[in-house]
C-alpha cells in the first residue's frame, strides 16, 4: 500500500489524485521528518492495470525506483503537510540538469500520462512543504536530495544480497524481509508496504525509510505512533506496524518485471 497522507487513497506514480483530507499545515517548515519511499515497478504496473493504466515498457525499468520524499508530521494522517504553497509552479527547466537520472531512478511509469506529471505532482504536493530545509530549499535541490538518498540506499542491490529475487511463482515472507533489511540499514527498521490486487493477491509494493531534517536515518515508528493508512480488510491487519497493508501470514509476491 502507498502512503499519501490521505485516508483510503491509492495514489499511483504519474497519477494525480486528490486526498480525502485537506492538509492543515501551510507553513513550509511545519513538519517533523522526511519519509523517503522506493517502489517496485512491477507492482506499480499491477496497481496501474487495476485502475486502467498502461505501463511504459520502453523505460525498461529493472530496479527499484523513487516514489517520493515526503515531509511528514507526528500525528494523524489527515494532518500531514501537503500542497503547502498553492502559488508555486513546477518548472521543467529547474530539473533539466537532473533529467537523465530522474528518468532512470524516479520515472513516471505510466505512458498514458505526461512524462512530467509525476514530478510535478511530487513537487507541488510534497516538495513545496520542504522549502525551509537547506537541502530541499528549491525544486532542483528537492529532486537532487531524493536522488542522493536513492543512491545511498540501493534496494535492488540490498535485496539481491539478501537473496530476495523477483519470482512470479513463489512468495516471500515480509516479516523475514523486514528483519533482514534491518541488518543492511544500520539497525534501522524500515516500513514495508504491500498491495492487494483486484485478484486478491498480495504484492511487495514499497519500502520506506525515515530521516530527520538533517537527513539522519531513524525508525519511522518513533514519530509515527500508528500507520498512516487505516486498513480496509480485516485480514490485512497484522501486529507489526512496520508492515502496512500486508497479509497476516506475511506472504506476498515479489513480481518480475514484464519484458
C-alpha positions as CSV (number, residue, x, y, z in Angstrom):
1,X,0.0,0.0,0.0
2,X,1.2,3.5,-0.7
3,X,1.3,6.3,1.8
4,X,-0.1,9.6,0.6
5,X,-1.3,11.3,3.8
6,X,-4.9,10.9,2.9
7,X,-7.0,8.1,4.3
8,X,-8.0,5.2,2.0
9,X,-6.5,6.8,-1.1
10,X,-4.4,4.8,-3.5
11,X,-2.0,7.1,-5.2
12,X,-0.1,5.8,-8.2
13,X,3.1,7.0,-9.8
14,X,2.2,9.5,-12.5
15,X,-1.4,9.8,-11.5
16,X,-2.5,13.0,-9.9
17,X,-5.2,12.2,-7.3
18,X,-6.9,14.2,-4.6
19,X,-6.6,13.4,-0.9
20,X,-9.8,12.8,1.1
21,X,-8.3,15.2,3.6
22,X,-7.0,18.7,3.1
23,X,-3.8,19.5,4.9
24,X,-4.0,21.8,8.0
25,X,-0.3,22.7,7.6
26,X,0.5,25.5,5.3
27,X,3.8,26.7,6.9
28,X,6.7,25.2,4.8
29,X,8.6,24.2,8.0
30,X,5.7,22.7,9.9
31,X,6.8,19.1,9.7
32,X,8.9,16.8,11.8
33,X,10.8,14.4,9.5
34,X,11.0,13.1,5.9
35,X,9.6,9.8,4.6
36,X,11.7,8.5,1.7
37,X,9.9,5.8,-0.3
38,X,11.1,3.5,-3.0
39,X,8.6,1.4,-5.1
40,X,8.9,-1.8,-7.1
41,X,7.9,-1.0,-10.7
42,X,6.3,-4.4,-11.4
43,X,3.8,-3.8,-8.5
44,X,3.2,-0.2,-9.6
45,X,2.3,-1.6,-13.0
46,X,-0.1,-4.1,-11.4
47,X,-1.8,-1.2,-9.5
48,X,-1.9,0.8,-12.7
49,X,-3.6,-2.0,-14.6
50,X,-6.2,-2.3,-11.8
51,X,-7.0,1.3,-12.5
52,X,-6.9,1.1,-16.2
53,X,-3.4,2.5,-16.8
54,X,-0.7,1.1,-19.1
55,X,2.9,0.9,-18.0
56,X,5.6,2.3,-20.2
57,X,7.7,-0.7,-21.1
58,X,10.0,1.5,-23.2
59,X,11.5,2.7,-19.9
60,X,12.9,-0.9,-19.3
61,X,12.9,-0.4,-15.5
62,X,14.6,-3.3,-13.8
63,X,15.4,-1.7,-10.4
64,X,13.5,-0.2,-7.5
65,X,12.6,3.5,-8.2
66,X,11.9,6.5,-6.1
67,X,8.3,7.1,-5.2
68,X,8.8,10.2,-3.2
69,X,10.5,12.3,-0.5
70,X,7.7,13.4,1.8
71,X,7.7,16.0,4.7
72,X,5.9,14.2,7.5
73,X,4.4,15.0,10.9
74,X,3.9,13.1,14.0
75,X,0.2,12.6,14.4
76,X,-2.9,11.9,12.5
77,X,-2.8,11.0,8.8
78,X,-5.2,13.8,7.9
79,X,-2.8,16.3,9.4
80,X,0.1,15.6,7.1
81,X,1.5,18.6,5.2
82,X,0.6,18.8,1.5
83,X,0.3,21.4,-1.2
84,X,1.9,24.0,1.1
85,X,2.3,26.7,-1.5
86,X,-0.6,26.9,-3.8
87,X,1.0,29.8,-5.8
88,X,4.1,27.6,-6.5
89,X,4.8,26.4,-10.0
90,X,6.6,23.4,-11.5
91,X,9.4,24.4,-13.8
92,X,10.8,21.7,-16.0
93,X,13.9,23.8,-16.7
94,X,14.8,23.7,-13.0
95,X,15.3,20.0,-13.0
96,X,16.8,19.7,-16.5
97,X,20.3,19.0,-15.2
98,X,18.8,16.0,-13.4
99,X,16.6,14.8,-16.1
100,X,18.6,11.7,-17.1
101,X,18.8,10.5,-13.5
102,X,15.1,11.3,-12.9
103,X,14.1,9.3,-15.9
104,X,16.1,6.3,-14.7
105,X,15.6,6.4,-10.9
106,X,12.4,8.5,-10.4
107,X,10.4,7.8,-13.5
108,X,6.7,8.2,-14.5
109,X,5.9,4.6,-15.3
110,X,2.5,5.3,-17.0
111,X,2.6,6.1,-20.7
112,X,-0.9,7.5,-20.7
113,X,0.2,10.5,-18.7
114,X,2.7,13.2,-19.5
115,X,6.3,12.4,-18.5
116,X,6.3,15.5,-16.2
117,X,3.1,14.7,-14.4
118,X,4.6,12.6,-11.7
119,X,7.4,15.0,-10.9
120,X,5.0,18.0,-11.0
121,X,2.7,16.2,-8.6
122,X,5.5,15.3,-6.1
123,X,6.9,18.8,-6.2
124,X,3.6,20.6,-5.7
125,X,2.2,18.2,-3.1
126,X,5.4,17.4,-1.1
127,X,8.3,19.5,-2.3
128,X,6.6,22.8,-1.5
129,X,6.4,21.8,2.1
130,X,10.1,21.4,2.5
131,X,11.4,24.8,1.4
132,X,12.9,25.8,4.7
133,X,15.3,22.8,4.8
134,X,18.6,23.8,3.1
135,X,18.9,20.5,1.2
136,X,15.4,20.8,-0.2
137,X,15.1,24.6,-0.5
138,X,14.0,24.7,-4.1
139,X,12.8,22.5,-6.9
140,X,16.2,21.5,-8.1
141,X,17.6,20.7,-4.6
142,X,14.4,18.8,-3.6
143,X,14.8,16.3,-6.5
144,X,18.6,16.2,-6.1
145,X,18.2,15.2,-2.5
146,X,15.7,12.4,-3.4
147,X,18.2,11.1,-6.0
148,X,21.0,11.3,-3.4
149,X,19.1,9.2,-0.9
150,X,18.2,6.7,-3.6
151,X,21.9,6.2,-4.5
152,X,22.8,5.8,-0.8
153,X,20.2,3.0,-0.4
154,X,20.2,0.7,-3.4
155,X,17.3,-1.6,-2.5
156,X,17.8,-3.6,-5.7
157,X,21.4,-4.4,-4.6
158,X,20.4,-5.0,-1.0
159,X,17.6,-7.4,-1.7
160,X,19.8,-9.2,-4.2
161,X,22.5,-9.5,-1.4
162,X,19.8,-10.9,0.9
163,X,18.8,-13.5,-1.7
164,X,15.4,-12.0,-2.4
165,X,14.8,-12.2,-6.2
166,X,11.6,-11.4,-8.2
167,X,9.6,-14.5,-8.8
168,X,6.0,-14.8,-10.1
169,X,5.6,-18.4,-8.8
170,X,6.6,-18.2,-5.2
171,X,6.0,-15.8,-2.3
172,X,8.3,-14.3,0.2
173,X,7.7,-13.6,3.9
174,X,7.7,-9.9,4.5
175,X,8.3,-10.5,8.3
176,X,11.6,-12.1,7.5
177,X,12.4,-9.5,4.9
178,X,11.8,-6.8,7.5
179,X,14.3,-8.3,9.9
180,X,16.8,-8.9,7.1
181,X,16.6,-5.3,5.8
182,X,17.4,-4.1,9.3
183,X,20.8,-5.7,9.1
184,X,21.6,-3.6,5.9
185,X,20.2,-0.3,7.2
186,X,22.4,0.3,10.2
187,X,19.9,-1.4,12.5
188,X,17.0,0.8,11.4
189,X,13.8,-1.0,10.8
190,X,12.1,0.3,7.6
191,X,8.4,0.3,6.7
192,X,7.3,-2.3,4.1
193,X,4.1,-1.6,2.2
194,X,2.1,-4.3,0.4
195,X,-0.5,-4.0,-2.3
196,X,-3.6,-6.2,-2.6
197,X,-4.7,-6.5,-6.2
198,X,-8.2,-6.8,-7.6
199,X,-7.4,-10.6,-7.9
200,X,-6.9,-10.6,-4.1
201,X,-3.2,-11.4,-4.4
202,X,-0.7,-9.5,-2.2
203,X,2.5,-8.0,-3.7
204,X,5.6,-6.4,-2.3
205,X,4.9,-2.7,-3.1
206,X,7.3,-0.2,-1.5
207,X,9.8,0.3,1.3
208,X,10.0,3.5,3.4
209,X,12.9,4.9,5.4
210,X,12.5,7.9,7.6
211,X,15.1,10.7,8.0
212,X,15.4,13.8,10.3
213,X,15.6,17.2,8.7
214,X,19.3,16.8,8.9
215,X,18.9,13.5,6.9
216,X,19.9,11.2,9.7
217,X,18.1,7.9,9.3
218,X,15.8,6.6,12.1
219,X,12.9,4.2,12.8
220,X,9.7,5.7,11.4
221,X,7.6,4.5,14.3
222,X,9.5,6.7,16.7
223,X,7.4,9.6,15.3
224,X,4.6,7.6,13.7
225,X,2.6,6.2,16.5
226,X,0.3,4.3,14.1
227,X,0.4,3.6,10.4
228,X,-0.9,6.5,8.2
229,X,-3.3,4.2,6.5
230,X,-6.4,2.7,8.0
231,X,-6.8,-0.9,6.9
232,X,-9.6,-1.8,4.5
233,X,-9.6,-5.5,5.0
234,X,-9.6,-7.3,8.3
235,X,-7.2,-10.0,7.0
236,X,-4.6,-7.3,6.2
237,X,-4.2,-6.2,9.8
238,X,-1.1,-7.6,11.4
239,X,0.6,-6.9,14.7
240,X,3.7,-5.2,13.4
241,X,3.2,-1.5,12.4
242,X,6.3,-1.7,10.2
243,X,4.2,-3.8,7.8
244,X,1.5,-1.7,6.0
245,X,-1.5,-3.4,4.4
246,X,0.3,-6.8,4.3
247,X,-1.5,-10.1,4.9
248,X,-1.4,-11.7,8.4
249,X,0.6,-14.6,7.2
250,X,3.2,-12.3,5.7
251,X,3.3,-14.0,2.3
252,X,3.5,-11.7,-0.7
253,X,4.7,-11.9,-4.3
254,X,7.8,-10.1,-5.4
255,X,6.7,-10.0,-9.1
256,X,9.0,-10.0,-12.1
257,X,9.1,-7.0,-14.4
258,X,7.5,-8.0,-17.8
259,X,9.8,-7.9,-20.7
